[in-house]
Amino acid sequence: MSDILQMVKDKDPGQREFHQAVMEVMASIKPVMDRNPEYRAARILERLVEPERVILFRVPWVDDQGQVQVNRGFRIEMNSAIGPYKGGLRFHPSVNLGILKFLAFEQVFKNALTTLPMGGGKGGSDFDPKGKSDLEVMRFCQSFMAELFRHIGPDTDVPAGDIGVGAREIGYLFGMYKRLRNEFTGVLTGKSLNWGGSLIRPEATGYGSVYFAAEMLATRDETLEGKTCLVSGSGNVAQYTMEKLLDLGARPVTFSDSSGYIFDEAGIDRERLAHIMNLKNLRRGRVKEYVEKYPAAVYTESDPGQEFNPLWNHKADCAFPSATQNEINAVDAQHLVDNGVYVVSEGANMPTVPEGIDLFIENRLLYGPGKAANAGGVSVSGLEMTQNSMRLSWTREEVDNRLQMIMKSIHRTCLDAAEQYGTPGNYMNGANIAGFVKVVDAMIDQGVV
Ligand code: NAP
């Protein structure tokens, strides 16, 4: 297996996050490879780490001052063995090929776990929507879609949102696709409700990661009732994680953005959460403004030079990292363990560095890796595609029930696969193994393509 990792590093030396994602999967699937020599003969690993297609394009647009701006657009079509490519679009200045390849690679396994027929993809741009006017965002999205439209379609590749891509961006992208193709189809998910979106889609990733935590706790006959929870981020995933935690009687006490974090000892109740949603979604403000209304809360500015993130250094029971990759380093992970946190459910993709994951597993935490715990979002995207194909809309209860059933099924699948391959209770191995087996069996059935 180390030869595959070495090959990936030699081919694309700069793609650190992609190497990390491949390494995590390779470590888990060794026993599967040993039991199934036909996988090696089919060179399945070499095929799995190579995207089926990478699309890279120029995105020129004109800002409000009349200046021409140029960004880079990407779509990674990673694997279509079990369905059309499916995965979000990220607009953030940090976006590059390596980050999107890591996200697309993770997405392949995640989508396989959902029980729905979806392959894996990811895309985006180094465009930063922060501080841009609505018209600038619209012009950018239109230019982005003017190239992307020829590569996607409801049976080919169905993008969704991710960091920096919410309802506003999906609307502009969809409008341009419709104009160029002259067809109204389910080519994007995360659409608004009155033009093809699904109820519960905005909530799905956050709700799903809390459902996953509840399932993990149930294995120890516990619930989330009364649990103190650390949440990071303040975007889509973080907001609905906090909402579901409140529904289940837990007490979220933190949230953050890239500038700093809030610790609110009193607990973030419904009124406070409504204030955060208003601040972030309507006013597009920063989390530090929270203390203007709730002065007893404490705001701490991020310090890029600091060796740890103080958000993870509070007494608590559960942690829900919901911002971005590698936001929990080894020191943060040790702080979590020392502070009594024993449940980690990853709303974000790959938020914990490998040394941190090792610490969680050594200390027998209930650790739900992103590709399992945050699969609720893509699951409801899959349900949105189903509703679009049927040309009908399910009720809130119907979608939420299906989401809960899917999260239960993912949880069970992870536990069973972990047990079957000799690491009971290790959700990371379970998620990697179950996702891997489903995808590679489909690849073998379909021949060398
Ligand atoms: P979002 O609505 O754009 O919110 C992202 C949040 O994370 C913001 O608070 C942002 O702060 C913070 N953040 C982003 N980059 C950061 C960085 N480098 N350092 C510190 N904070 C940072 O995005 P989202 O949809 O909630 O996504 C959050 C995570 O969940 C990502 O890892 C994403 O891949 C994952 N995820 C999302 C979905 C989904 O359905 N949306 C599904 C599965 C997984 P600023 O405002 O300061 O940037």
Boltz pocket constraint, residues with backbone or C-beta under 6 A from the ligand:
constraints:
  - pocket:
      binder: B
      contacts: [[A, 161], [A, 162], [A, 163], [A, 164], [A, 165], [A, 201], [A, 205], [A, 233], [A, 234], [A, 235], [A, 236], [A, 237], [A, 238], [A, 256], [A, 257], [A, 258], [A, 259], [A, 322], [A, 323], [A, 324], [A, 325], [A, 347], [A, 348], [A, 349], [A, 374], [A, 375], [A, 377], [A, 378]]
      max_distance: 6.0
